Amino acid sequence: MTRRPVVGVTSIPKEAMSGFGPNPHETVPEFYLRMLALAGAAPIVLPVHAGWNEDVQSVLDAVVLTGGGDVDPTAYGREPGPTVYGVDSSRDDVEFRLVRWAVDGDVPLLAVCRGVQAMNVALGGSLVQDITTEVAGALDHVRTDHHDGPVHDVRIEPDSLLAELLGSGAAEVNSMHHQAVEAAGENVRVVATAPDGVVEGIEVRGAGFALGVQWHPECLGKEDPSFRIFEGLVRAAARRRT
């Protein structure tokens, strides 16, 4: 029997209720797990506050970085602005190390929303801390009222992994972020932008599969073209397993 490739999904720490009151939890929205399972993977949750565990590496065939609060601006040499929220330096540290491990070892990597920001910073890049105040003529990128459907298009660069998955030209996406990639990190290529110029997708040059998207493909469902991103990740993970 062929084993499904194991994909580690980073948790989103938060406080939640349990049988004896509110206490810290490490959770993952079911959207991520469901899309990965539908694409043929065996997803597992990677707790970020348990610290870096090198033993886990031996079972992982791919990694997904999830959404959440903002990356600590001090990690890219800036002071936090007034709109920065949800900073978790311990999570940053674990995800930075995961990114570098994946890129160095050519382990398939998909980064979503906050994840693409962590990916870029881990590789030496910087971020726009608040699109509304820093990008002239910016679209409304915080459309949580329409999380499961497209709200704007993105332009995908030809000759890119993302173009292989979705096609070059335009794709329609949802949008739930107030930060974005500013300066791209080392060997990072910008492969998708919104009409206002905000970066929506990055890749690592020379990697088999190291892709970050600013939108939330996990919320768009199996019938949306963005599901092909999960299928591509799982195919890459299966190749690594074999």
N, C-alpha and C positions, 0 to 999 in steps of 0.2 A: 504494500500500500504506500502510495506516494504521500509524503508528509507535506502539509501546507507550509509555506515559508512563514517564519515567525517575525512579526513586525512589532517593535517596541514603540509605544505611544507615550509621550511624556505627560505627566499628570498636571493638573491645575490645582494647586493648593488653595484651600479656602476653609472657613469655619462653617460647620453644618451641625444640625441637630442629630443626636443619637439617643439611645435609651436613657442616658444619664445627663443629658443636657448638651449645650453647644461645645464642640471641641474641634481641633484641626482634622481635616480630611484631605486626602489626595485623590482627586476624581478626574474622570475624562467624560466629556459629553458623548452620549451614545452614538451621535452622528458619525464620529470618526470610526468607532469600532464596527458599526454596521456597514459602512461603505467598504472598509478593508475586508471584512468577512465576505461581503457580496463579491468583492473582486478576487477572492480566493486565498486570502491570508488568514493566519491565526494571530490575531492581535493580542498583545499583552500590555498591561499598564506599567510604566516605568516611574516609580515614585521619585520625585526630585529632592525631597527633604531627607531621604534615607542616605544621601551622599552617593558619590561615584562608586560603583561596584563593578570592578573589571570582570568578575565572574560572569556577569550577565552578557558580556560581549560574546561569549562562546555560543550562545543560543540565538543571537539576533541575526536576522538576514536583512533587515532594513530598519530604519528609524523614521518616526514622524514627530515633528515638533508642533505642538498645539498652540492655540490662541491664549489670550489672558491679558494681564496687566502689562505695564510698560517696562522695557529694559532700562536698567539704571544708567542714566546719561553719563555718569562718571566713568563707565566702561568704555566710552568713546570720547573722553576728554572734555565733557561739557558739564555745566551746572544744570540741575533740574529746573525746568521752567514751571510756571504756575499750573499748567494743565496736566503735568505728569502725575500718574496715579498707579497704584497697585505694584510698586517696585518690590521685587523679591530677589535680593542679591544672591541668595543661596540657589534659587532656581536658575538664575542667570549663569552661575558658575557651572552647574551640572550640564545645562544645555550647551554652553560654549564648548565644554569638553567633549560632549557628544558630537557636536558638529565637526570639531577638529579630528576626532577619532574616525568619524565616517568619511570625511574627505581624504584623510591620509591613507585609510585602508580601502578606499573605493567601495564603501558600504552604501547601498542605495539610501538616499535621504530626501524626505519631503518635508518642507517647512511651510506652515500655514499661518497667516496673519501675524501675530506676535512672533511666531516661529521664524518667518522670513526676516524679521528685524533682528532677532537673536542670531540667526545664521550670518547675516551681514556683519554684525558687530564682532562676532567670533572670528571672522576672517579679516578684521581690520577696518571695516567700514563705519560709517556714521549714519545718524537718523535725523529726519525732520521730526521735531518734538511735537508739533501741532500744525496740522495741515491748514486749518482754517486761518490761523494768524500768520503763517509763514509762507504760504503759497498764494500768490496773487491770482484771483479768478478761479479759485479751487471749487470743484464740485462738492456737494455734500457727501462725504464718504462714510458718515455714521448713519446708515439706514437700517437700524435694528428693527424698524417697523416692517421691513420687507426682506427678512433674512433668507427666505427660501425661494427667491426669484431675482432675476437680473434687474439692476437699477442703472447701470451704465455699461458701455463697452470698453474693451481694451484692445490695443494694437499689439499684435504678436510679431516679433521679428522672425524673418525667414531663417533657415539654416540653424534652428535651435531645437533642443529637446521638446520645449513646449509646443513649437510648431509641428513637430512630428506627432504629438499627441492630439492637439486641437486644430491644427492647420494654421498657416500663417494668415495674416490679415486680422480681421476683427472677431472678437468673441464677447459674449454678453456675460456679465458677472454680477454677483451681489457685492455689498460693501459695508463693512462694520469696523472701521479703524480710524483713528485720529492721528496716527503716526505713519511714517513710511521711510523707505531707504532714501538716504541723501547721497553721500559719496559711496560708491561701490567698494567692497573689500578686495583683497588680493585675489586675482584670477577670477573675480566675479564679473559676470556680464549681465547687463540689464536686457531682458528679453521681452518685456511687456510694459506698456505705459497706458494710463488713462488719458482721455482727451485733454485734461488740464496739465498733463506732463508728470503727474504723480506716478512713481514706479510701482508696478503691479506684479512683476515677475523677475526673478533673477536665477541664474545658473552658474555653476562653477565650471570654468573652461577645463576641458580634458577629462572631466569625471564621467563615469558611466551613467549615473543618475544622481544628480545633486541639484534639486529644483526647489525654489521657494515661490509661493504665490501669495499675494496680499489679500485676495478674496477668500471666501470660505466654501470650497467645493464640496465639503462634507454635508453642507446644508441644502445643496441643490438637488440631491436625489440621483438615483441610478439612471434616469432617463436623460438627464442633462449631459451635454458634451463634456463637462468638467469631470464626470465620473471616469473618463479615460485616463485622468491623472493617476487615480488609484490603481486602475488596471495596469498602467505602465510601471508604477512602483512595484506592484506585486510580481509582474513579469521579471523585472530586474532582480527582485529578491529571490525568485525561484532560480534564476540563472546563477546567482551567488551560491545558493544552497547546493546546487549540483556541481 
